[in-house]
């Protein structure tokens, strides 16, 4: 199941041309479930379009555990942020199921995109992340869950409830209580 526009930059009018470029010029790469596209701290010089599958964005906490900071689903792009820069990744990007990517060097992507597009993509991404951050601080666990499944109901078919709990910064037990209460 495809989850529409989890990341709102996918609504930009330039995205269909960008996808076409990836499909025409990209190197096809298969990524097995739980394999990494990129590890935290690793320098990235590639961007990939997800034709099949999906990825979780992980951060390592001070106690050594991993927490989910974001997702890239089928029809989205996977890259280190900020986009279009060869930077060391702030997150590890791991396939949550077998995936097929079309991988293109960042330099090639830069040649096909304007500064205006890059600005709009970065601005929308920042607004998305900031909105999620505010919800994490202002919303109750139930409000965070309702907001997520209200905007992206398909996520329940894509990833486990344990992962959703991690993404929403709550324990799986709290999420179970919320879901029981909602029935």
C-alpha positions in Angstrom: 0.0 0.0 0.0 1.3 3.4 -0.9 1.2 6.1 1.6 0.5 9.4 0.0 2.6 12.4 0.8 3.9 11.5 4.2 6.6 14.1 3.3 4.8 17.1 1.8 7.6 18.2 -0.5 6.3 15.4 -2.8 3.4 17.8 -3.6 5.8 20.2 -5.4 5.1 20.6 -9.2 8.7 19.7 -10.1 8.6 16.2 -8.4 7.2 14.3 -11.4 10.1 15.5 -13.6 12.5 14.6 -10.8 11.0 11.0 -10.6 11.2 10.6 -14.3 14.9 11.6 -14.2 15.6 9.0 -11.5 13.8 6.2 -13.4 15.7 7.0 -16.6 19.2 7.6 -15.2 19.2 5.9 -11.9 21.1 2.8 -11.0 18.7 0.1 -9.8 19.7 -1.1 -6.3 17.9 -3.8 -4.3 18.0 -3.3 -0.5 17.1 -6.2 1.7 14.9 -5.8 4.8 17.0 -4.4 7.7 19.9 -3.4 5.4 21.1 0.2 5.6 21.1 2.7 2.7 23.1 5.0 4.9 24.5 5.0 8.4 24.6 7.9 10.9 27.8 9.9 10.4 28.5 8.5 6.9 29.0 11.0 4.1 26.4 10.7 1.3 26.8 11.6 -2.3 23.7 9.9 -3.6 19.9 10.3 -3.5 17.5 7.5 -4.3 13.9 7.2 -5.4 12.0 4.4 -3.7 10.2 2.3 -6.4 9.2 -0.4 -3.9 9.5 -0.8 -0.2 10.3 1.8 2.5 12.9 3.1 5.0 13.0 4.1 8.6 15.2 7.0 9.7 16.9 6.0 13.0 18.8 8.0 15.6 20.9 6.4 18.3 20.1 7.6 21.8 22.6 8.1 24.6 21.8 4.7 26.0 22.6 3.1 22.6 19.1 2.2 21.6 17.6 3.3 18.3 14.5 5.5 17.9 12.6 6.2 14.8 12.8 9.8 13.7 11.1 9.5 10.3 10.1 7.5 7.3 10.5 7.4 3.5 7.8 5.3 1.8 7.3 4.0 -1.8 7.2 7.0 -4.1 9.4 9.1 -1.9 13.1 9.9 -1.9 15.7 8.7 0.5 18.7 10.9 1.3 20.8 12.5 4.0 19.4 15.9 5.0 19.9 18.7 4.1 19.0 17.5 0.6 21.3 18.2 -2.3 24.4 18.6 -0.1 27.1 16.0 0.4 26.8 15.9 4.1 27.4 13.4 6.9 24.0 11.9 7.7 22.4 12.8 11.0 20.4 9.5 10.9 20.8 5.9 9.8 18.5 5.0 7.0 17.4 1.4 7.1 14.9 -0.6 5.0 12.0 -1.9 7.0 11.1 -4.3 4.1 12.8 -5.4 0.9 13.1 -2.3 -1.3 14.0 -1.3 -4.8 15.8 2.0 -5.4 16.8 4.1 -8.3 20.1 5.7 -7.2 21.5 8.9 -8.7 24.6 10.9 -7.6 23.7 14.2 -5.9 25.7 16.1 -8.5 23.4 14.8 -11.2 20.4 15.7 -9.2 21.8 19.2 -8.7 22.2 19.7 -12.4 18.5 19.0 -13.0 17.1 21.2 -10.2 17.0 25.0 -9.7 17.9 26.8 -6.5 14.2 27.8 -6.2 13.2 24.1 -6.2 15.9 23.3 -3.6 14.7 26.2 -1.5 11.1 25.1 -1.7 11.9 21.5 -0.9 14.1 22.4 2.1 11.5 24.9 3.4 8.6 22.4 3.2 10.7 19.7 4.8 11.6 22.1 7.6 8.0 23.1 8.1 7.0 19.4 8.3 9.6 18.5 10.8 8.9 21.6 12.9 5.2 20.8 12.9 5.9 17.2 14.1 8.3 18.6 16.8 5.6 21.0 18.1 3.0 18.1 18.2 5.5 16.0 20.1 5.7 18.7 22.8 2.2 20.0 22.8 0.1 16.9 22.0 -0.8 14.1 24.4 0.2 10.6 23.3 -3.4 10.1 22.1 -3.4 13.3 20.1 -0.1 12.4 18.5 -1.5 9.0 17.5 -4.7 10.4 16.1 -2.9 13.1 14.2 -0.6 10.5 12.5 -3.3 8.0 11.5 -5.6 10.8 10.6 -3.1 12.1 8.0 -1.6 8.8 7.1 -4.0 5.9 7.8 -2.0 3.6 5.5 0.9 3.7 7.9 -0.9 1.0 10.0 -0.4 -1.4 7.1 3.2 -0.4 6.5 5.0 -0.6 9.8 4.6 -2.3 13.1 2.8 -0.8 16.1 6.1 -0.9 18.0 7.7 1.3 15.3 4.8 3.7 15.4 5.2 4.0 19.1 8.9 4.7 18.7 8.1 7.4 16.1 5.5 9.0 18.3 7.9 8.9 21.3 5.8 6.6 23.5 6.0 3.0 24.7 4.3 0.2 22.9 2.1 -0.3 26.0 0.9 3.3 25.9 0.0 2.9 22.2 -1.9 -0.3 23.0 -3.9 1.4 25.7 -4.7 4.3 23.3 -5.8 1.9 20.6 -8.0 -0.2 23.1 -9.6 3.0 24.3 -10.4 4.1 20.7 -12.3 0.8 19.9 
